[in-house]
Amino acid sequence: MLLCGIFIIYIIPLASSNQTNFSLQDVMAKFAGLEERLLKQEKLIKKQDFIIEKQNMQIKFLEKQIANHSAAIRDCRSGQGVVTQRNEVLPENHDHSRNVKKSIDGRIAFTAFMNHDADFGADQTLKFNQIITNEGNGYNMHTGVFTCPEAGMYMFMFFIGERGEKEGITQMYADLKVNSQNVIDAVAETRHIYEDAQGGNSVVIRLKQGDAVWISNRYNGFHIEGDMSRVSSFTGLFLYS
């Protein structure tokens, strides 16, 4: 009878010990699941913060544009405004040389940037729709094409921006073309979510009057970053005859 009592005393602690180990494993598994959910929520919050930041930047940009337009309207009403001629939209197969205007003493230079994000198809022209400088009126913001007003040596520079919207590699390839012939290329590549990248290139090339120069997307479905960051731009200038 005494032996039976001793045996029962040893069994109870062992059973209790096994129950404790099982409970700890169960709790650890629950904590691991909770940690995973918290990490997912943290990533979601960061993405939402990024979207809100971009929206705030867009609002500020629109407010600035409205203020500029309001100022221009006031100047025009007071007779102080300067009226500039708009470039016409040219079809892809248009003869650009017919629309060339001779510059004065080679004063030709332009810089334009893209003020919005966009997705492009293969060989689609990138339209840098906000002009900073356009002396000589060679660049058309509606078509994205620079039409050479005067023969000579020119320098062109362009930059493209990319932002990782998801994990994994995202790329943007762009080509500078002269009369549909590829001259020089650039690439921007990101490897992680929220990563920013910028690629660009430059070239010095001799052009004839009426030659057309533009930047085009290489592959279908590529995305370019524009917006208030102004990381995507196109510049050209006349060097000498």
C-alpha positions in Angstrom: 0.0 0.0 0.0 2.9 2.3 0.8 4.5 1.6 -2.6 1.3 2.5 -4.4 1.2 5.9 -2.6 4.8 6.7 -3.5 4.0 5.8 -7.2 1.0 8.1 -7.3 3.0 11.0 -5.8 5.7 10.7 -8.6 3.1 10.5 -11.3 1.3 13.7 -10.4 4.3 16.0 -10.7 5.3 14.4 -14.0 1.8 14.9 -15.4 1.8 18.5 -14.2 5.3 19.1 -15.8 4.1 17.8 -19.2 1.0 20.1 -19.0 3.2 23.1 -18.3 5.4 22.4 -21.3 2.4 22.1 -23.6 1.0 25.4 -22.4 4.2 27.3 -23.0 4.5 26.0 -26.6 0.9 27.0 -27.2 1.5 30.5 -25.9 4.7 30.9 -28.0 2.8 29.9 -31.1 0.1 32.4 -30.4 2.7 35.1 -29.8 4.4 34.3 -33.1 1.0 34.6 -34.9 0.3 37.9 -33.2 3.8 39.3 -34.1 3.2 38.4 -37.8 -0.1 40.2 -37.8 1.5 43.3 -36.1 4.2 43.4 -38.8 1.6 43.2 -41.6 -0.3 46.1 -39.9 2.8 48.1 -39.6 3.6 47.7 -43.3 0.0 48.7 -44.2 0.3 51.8 -42.0 3.5 52.8 -43.7 1.9 52.4 -47.1 -1.1 54.5 -46.0 1.3 57.2 -44.6 3.1 57.3 -48.0 -0.2 57.7 -49.9 -1.3 60.5 -47.6 2.1 62.2 -48.0 1.8 62.1 -51.8 -1.8 63.4 -51.7 -0.6 66.3 -49.5 2.1 67.1 -52.0 -0.4 67.0 -54.9 -2.7 69.4 -52.9 0.2 71.8 -52.4 1.1 71.6 -56.0 -2.4 72.3 -57.1 -2.7 75.2 -54.7 0.5 76.7 -56.2 -0.8 76.2 -59.7 -4.1 77.9 -58.8 -2.2 80.8 -57.3 0.0 81.2 -60.4 -3.0 81.1 -62.7 -4.8 83.6 -60.6 -1.8 85.9 -60.7 -1.6 85.5 -64.5 -5.3 86.4 -64.9 -4.9 89.5 -62.8 -1.8 90.6 -64.8 -3.7 90.0 -68.1 -6.7 92.0 -66.8 -4.4 94.9 -65.8 -2.6 94.8 -69.2 0.7 93.6 -67.8 0.5 90.0 -68.9 2.6 88.5 -71.6 0.8 86.4 -74.2 2.8 83.4 -75.5 2.0 81.3 -78.4 1.0 77.7 -77.7 2.6 74.8 -79.6 0.1 72.9 -81.6 -0.4 69.1 -81.1 1.4 67.3 -83.9 0.4 63.8 -85.0 3.1 61.1 -85.0 3.5 61.1 -88.8 3.6 64.9 -89.1 6.4 66.6 -91.0 8.0 68.6 -88.2 10.2 70.7 -90.5 7.1 72.6 -91.7 6.6 74.0 -88.2 10.1 75.1 -87.6 10.6 78.7 -86.6 14.1 80.2 -87.1 15.7 81.3 -83.8 17.7 84.4 -83.3 21.5 83.9 -82.9 21.1 80.3 -81.8 19.3 81.1 -78.5 17.7 77.7 -78.1 17.3 75.9 -74.7 14.5 74.1 -73.0 13.8 72.2 -69.7 10.6 70.4 -68.9 9.5 68.0 -66.2 6.6 65.6 -65.6 4.3 66.6 -62.8 2.4 63.3 -62.4 3.0 59.5 -62.2 2.2 57.5 -65.3 2.2 54.1 -66.9 3.3 53.7 -70.5 3.1 51.3 -73.4 6.0 50.1 -75.5 7.6 52.9 -77.6 5.2 55.5 -76.2 6.6 59.1 -76.0 7.1 60.5 -72.5 5.4 63.9 -72.4 7.2 66.2 -69.9 4.2 68.5 -69.5 5.5 71.3 -67.3 7.9 73.8 -69.0 10.6 75.6 -67.0 12.5 77.0 -70.0 11.6 77.0 -73.7 13.7 79.6 -75.5 13.3 79.2 -79.3 10.0 77.4 -78.8 11.5 74.1 -80.0 9.9 71.9 -77.3 6.2 71.0 -77.5 4.8 69.9 -74.1 1.7 68.5 -75.7 3.6 66.0 -77.8 6.9 65.6 -75.8 8.8 66.3 -79.0 11.7 68.9 -79.5 11.8 70.1 -83.1 15.2 71.5 -84.0 14.7 75.2 -85.0 18.3 75.7 -86.2 21.0 73.3 -87.5 24.0 72.8 -85.2 25.5 70.9 -82.3 23.1 70.2 -79.4 23.3 68.7 -75.9 20.4 66.7 -74.5 19.9 65.4 -70.9 17.0 63.4 -69.5 16.2 61.8 -66.1 13.6 59.2 -65.2 12.3 58.5 -61.7 11.0 55.2 -60.3 9.6 54.2 -56.9 9.1 50.7 -55.6 5.4 50.2 -54.8 5.9 46.6 -53.8 8.6 44.2 -52.8 10.7 43.0 -55.7 12.4 44.5 -58.7 10.7 47.3 -60.6 12.3 48.9 -63.6 11.9 51.8 -66.0 13.8 52.0 -69.3 13.8 55.1 -71.5 15.4 55.9 -74.8 16.3 59.2 -76.4 15.4 59.1 -80.1 16.2 61.3 -83.0 13.8 60.9 -86.0 12.8 57.5 -84.5 16.4 56.3 -84.3 17.5 55.2 -80.8 20.6 57.3 -79.7 21.1 56.8 -76.0 19.3 55.1 -73.1 18.7 55.2 -69.3 17.3 52.9 -66.6 16.0 53.4 -63.1 15.6 50.2 -60.9 14.3 49.6 -57.4 14.5 46.4 -55.4 12.4 47.1 -52.3 9.1 48.7 -51.4 9.2 52.5 -51.0 12.7 52.6 -52.5 13.4 55.6 -54.9 15.7 55.4 -57.9 16.6 57.8 -60.6 18.4 57.1 -63.9 19.5 59.4 -66.7 21.9 60.1 -69.5 23.2 62.8 -71.8 24.4 63.2 -75.4 26.0 65.8 -77.6 24.8 65.4 -81.2 24.6 67.4 -84.4 21.1 68.0 -85.7 19.6 69.4 -88.9 16.9 71.9 -89.0 13.6 70.1 -88.5 15.0 67.0 -86.8 12.8 65.7 -84.0 14.0 64.5 -80.6 12.0 62.9 -77.9 12.2 60.3 -75.0 10.2 57.1 -75.3 9.4 54.2 -73.0 11.0 50.9 -74.1 8.7 48.2 -72.8 5.0 47.9 -72.2 3.6 48.5 -68.7 6.5 50.5 -67.3 5.8 53.1 -64.6 7.5 56.5 -64.2 7.5 58.7 -61.1 6.7 62.3 -61.6 4.5 64.4 -59.2 6.0 67.2 -57.1 9.4 65.5 -56.8 10.2 66.5 -60.4 12.6 63.6 -60.7 11.7 63.0 -64.4 12.9 65.8 -66.7 14.1 66.5 -70.3 16.6 69.2 -71.2 18.2 70.4 -74.5 20.3 73.3 -75.5 22.0 74.7 -78.6 25.8 74.7 -78.4 27.2 76.0 -81.7 26.5 75.9 -85.4 
